[in-house]
Each structure stands twice: as C-alpha cells, then as structure tokens.
Amino acid sequence: MTTYTISKTFKWRGNVTDKVTSVCRMFGLSLDRLTGQSFTHSCRLEINASDIVYITGPSGAGKSVLLAELEKAVPADERINLAGIPLPADKTLIDCIGADLAESLRFLSVAGLNDCFCILNQPVNLSAGQQYRFRLAMALAAGKRFVFADEFCSELDSITAAVISYRLHKFAKRTGTTFILASSRDDILSDLSPDVLVVKQLSGPAEVIYKRKGSK
C-alpha cells in the first residue's frame, strides 16, 4: 500500500480592470478579498496494486486537478495516460497493438472494440467514442503499473460504459494494474466497483471512501 497526499492551490491572478471593479461592486466584494482569493484541491489516498480509484463529482469540482496531481506523484516510467496516446492514420487497430494476434484481440475486447470493420480501420477514422476505447486498449497493452484516464467513458452510451467498466475491474484484479479514473458519471459505479471512491464537491474537502475499510 502506498499513501499519496496531494494538494493544488489556485490563486486569483486576473487584472483589476474597470469591468472587474464594477462587478465587485455589484456583488459587494472588495478588491482585497478578490485578489486574496484562492482555491485548494487536496486529498490523502491509500492505494494498493490492482486498485481502481474513481474520482467523481460535478463539473468544475476539481476532478481533473486531483487526477493530474496523482499522476505527477507516480514515476513517469510506471504510468500511462489515455490523453497522451496518439491516433495513427497509417495502421489498423489490430496492427497498433504490440502483441500477438490473440493477445491484441483480448486488449481490444476489454476496451469494447469487437467489431471486425472497426478492428480493421485506422484509429484516426474512428468515432470519438471508438477512439477513446482504442486509447484504452493501447493503455492496457502498454503494461504499465498505473493507467490514468480523465472523463472516463463520458462519451459512451450507458450500456457500453457499463460493459467496459465491468471488464476493466476484472482486468485490474487479474493483472495487478492500478487505474486512476475521473468522471462525473455515477451510473457505472456498480459495474466498475472501485476500491477507492473520491467524491469531490464544488466546495469543501474531498470525501474518500474505501471499499475495504469504509469511509474516511
């Protein structure tokens, strides 16, 4: 088990223009209070190998901030982020996976890519949802200890998202891969069955719930 204590503070850094001053007057806000304003996103997490960490909450609550800070806390050679995986235009999906045929098909299947014509297409030509799933398959095939994914399944329909979430949970337990995921979706919780649930609201500290230990 590894403990991660993360914190990120954002200070107000705008310019005090006439419009800014006028808005402050409208809301009864002093310029000193405005310029001294800051927002801090923080939490303390205990994470085991094969854990699924799911950061959720409303838009603008700071989910992506927490995910990014957690990513910085993991050595670069041990992690991969879906957002950094390119979309080749000169290879089919099956040829992008650096494994034998059976293993490549397994990675694509876990990511919900089972259609023959999709597998034989180029990633750059896929739909946004298919491209996300392709990146997920590539992340699984990379064999890293940690996989980071923001906006997890946000562009997928509820059935596809549920299926992928269930398969991802099984993959994590089978391979020991740790997943750090962030999304505002709550309809996939039962299928994803996260080991660590981080609930981030628009204000106040993040609530961390451990499946193995209860709330903390």
N, C-alpha and C positions, 0 to 999 in steps of 0.2 A: 504494500500500500504506500502511495506517495501523497503527501499533503501539499496542496497548492493554495497559496494566499495571494490573491490578485487584487489590484486596485488601480483605477484610472480616473484622474480628475480633469475635468474640462473647465477652464476659466473663461469668463466673458472677455472677448478680445476685439469687439467691434469698435467703430469710430463713433464718437459722440457728435452726430450731425444735428441740424435743426429739426429734422423729422424725428430723430431718436429722442431729442429733448421734449418735443411736443407729445410723443406717445407716452413718455414717462409721466408728464403732467396729467394726461388723460387718465392714467391708472394710479395716480398718486404715488409714484415710485421715484425715489430720489436717485440722482446720478451716482452718488456714493454707493448706494445699495446695488445699483445695476452693475457698476464696474467691479464691485467686490463679489459678484455672484459666481458661484462655481457649482458643478455637478460631479459627484463622485460615484462611480460604479465599482462595487467591490464584493467579494465573497471568499469563503475559505472552503475548499473541497478536498475530500479524501477519495482518491481514485485508485482502484485496483486494475490489474491487467484484465482484459475482456469486458470491462465495464462499458455500458452505454450511458453517456452523460447527455441529458437533454435539457437545453436552456430554452425556456418558453416564457411568453408574456406578450402584452400588446405591442403594437408597432411604436417605435420610439422609446421603448423602455430601457434599451441598452443591451439587448441580447447579443448583438454583433460585437459590441465592445468587449463583453466578457469572453466571448469565443476567441477574439483576436488576442486578448491578453493571455488566455490559457495557451494559445498556440505559441506565443513568444516564450512561454515557460518550458516548452518541450524542445530538446535538441533538434536542430534542423534535419539531421540525417535520420531521425526516428519518426518523422511526420510527413503527411501529405495533405494538401487542402484541395478540394474539388475545384475551387475557383482558379487555381493555377494550372489546371490540366488543359492543354491545347486541343483544338478540334482539327485534325488533319483533313486535307482535301485530296490527298493522293493515295490514301489507303482505305480499304474497307474496315468495318468494325472488327471483324474476326482477325484481320492481319495486324491490327493495332495492339492486340493483347500479346505480350511477350511470353506465351506459354504454349504447350502443345494443344492440339485441337480440342480434346475433351475438357481440359482444364480451362481453356479460353471460353468454351461454351458454358461452363459452370459459372464463371465470373459474370458473364453476360446475363445468365439466367437469374442469378441472385439479384441483379440490378433491374430485373423485369424486362429484359430485351430477348424475347424468344422468337420473334417473327423472322422468317427466313429472309425476306426482302430488306428488312431493317438491318440484319446482321451483315448483309452483303452490300450495304450502302456505305457512303463516306460520311463520317461524323459531321462534317460541315453542312451536309444537305439534310440533316435530321431536323425534326421539330424541336422547340425549346425544351419540352419535357423529355424527349428522347435524348437530347444532348446532355441533359442533367444526368440521366441514367447511364449514359455512356461514360461520363466522367466518374460516376460512382463505380462502375465496373473497372475502370482503369485504376482507381484508387485501391480497390480490393486486390487487384493483380500486382500492385506495387510492393506488397508485402511489408509495409511499414507498420510500426507498433501503434501509431496513432493516426486516425483519419479524422479530419476536420471538415465539416460541411455546414455552411450557413444556408438559411432559407430551405432547410431540408424538406423535400417533397412538396414545396409550396406551389409548384406549377403542375402538380399531378392531380388527377381525379381521386376521390376518396378510396375507391376500391384498389386502384394501383398503388396508392400510397400505403394502404394497409398491408398489402401483399409484400411490398418491398420492406416495410418496417419489420414484419414478422421474419422474413428471410435474413435481414440484417442482424437481428437478435441471435438467430441460430448461428450465423457466420461468426459473430463475435465470440460466442461461447466455444465454438469448435476450433477457432484459430488463435484465440487469445488477443485478438485485435481490440484496441480501445477506440471507441467512437465518441467524438465530441460534436454534438449536433445542436443547431439552433433553429427554431421556427415558432411561429405563433399558433400552429395547428395543435388542437387538443384531441382530434378525432382518431389519432394514431397511437395514443398512449397505451391502450390495452395490447396492441399488436407489437409495438416497439418494446414495451415493458422495460423502461430504463432503470438502471441500477441507481443512478443519481439524477434526481429531478431538481432543476434550478428554476424557480419561479421568480421572474423579475417584473415588478410592477413599475408604473411610471414614477412613483416616489417611494422612498423607504428602502431598507436593505433587502437584498435578495433572500428568498427562503430556500433552503437546501433540504431536500427530503431524500433519505437513503432507504432504499427498499429493504436492505438488510438490517437497518438499525432504527428506522423510524425517523421522525422529524428532528431537525437540529437547527 
